[in-house]
Amino acid sequence: ETIAALTDITNLNHAESDGQITIFTDKTGVIKAARLLLSSVTKVLLLADRVVIKQIITSRNKVLATMERLEKVTSFQEFVQIFSQFGNEMVEFAHLSGDRQN
């Protein structure tokens, strides 16, 4: 809002001479507003990163827990069932980490 107000040509002072328009702007105000905007965007990006990282950690923990269960199977049927779950969780983990990398 500050940047818009400072750069709004209807609110700016201007002087005309020889058909040319000279626009005077508050450079200090624009710089301050740009820094505030950058700061706000940075905070939003950091918050989004924290959410994604928590999702990745949760997914990784699920994979590790399933792997531990897989190591303790007692029958082939149980192995197939848990291995299938392990595969699904690995796919989810790969998607989350791949999206993060992109």
N, C-alpha and C positions, 0 to 999 in steps of 0.2 A: 504494500500500500504506500509505503514511504517513497519507494522508487517511482511508482506510478505518479504520485503527487509531484515529485521533483522534476519529472520529465514530461509532464502534461503541458503541451504547448499553449493551451488556452489559459493556463495560470502563470506562464512565464513572462517576465519583462522582456520586451524586445524593442529595438530601435531600428528605424528604417532610414537608410541613407543611400542615395543613388540606386534605388530599387533592390538593394540587398537587405536581408533581414539578419540581424545579429542576435543570437539567443544567448542570454546569460543564465547559467545554471549554477547551482550550489554544489560544486564538486565534492566538498567535504561531506555534505549530506548524502550524496549519492554513494560515496565510498562507504560511509557508515551503514547505510541501508543495505548495500551489497554484502557487507561483512555479516550483518545480522541475518540476511537471507542465507548466506553460505553456512553460517552457524546452525541455523534451523534445519537446513537440508542435511547437514552432517549428523545432527542428533537423530533425525528420522532414520537415516541409513544405519547408524550404529544400533538403534533399537531393532530394526529389521534384521540386522546381522545376528543380534543376540537371540532373536526368536528362531532363526534358521539353525543356528549352532545348537540350541537346545533340542530342536527336532532331530538333528544329526546325532547328538549324543544319546538321546532316547532310543533312536533306531539302532545305534551301535550296541547299546546295552541289551536290547532285545535279541540281537544276533548272538551276542556272547552268552546270554542265558540259554538260548536254544542250543547253542553249540555244547554247552555243559550238559544239557539234557541228552543230547545226541551221544555224548561219550558214555553215558550210563544206561543205554538201552539194553533190554534183556531178550528181546525177540526181533525177528526180521520185520514183522508187521509194525511194531513200534518204531523201528528204525526208519521204515519207509514213510510213516506218518510224520515223524519229527523232522526227517530230512526234507520233506516237502514244505513244511512250515519254515525250516531254515532257509530254503531256496527263496521262498516268498519274501522273507525278511531281508535277505541279501539283495534282492531286486529293489525293494523299497529303499534300503540303505544306499545302494548304488545310484538310484535316481536323486535322492536328496543330496548326496555328495557331488554328483555330476552337475546338478542345478546350481549348487553353491559355487563350483568351479567356473561355470559359465558366467 
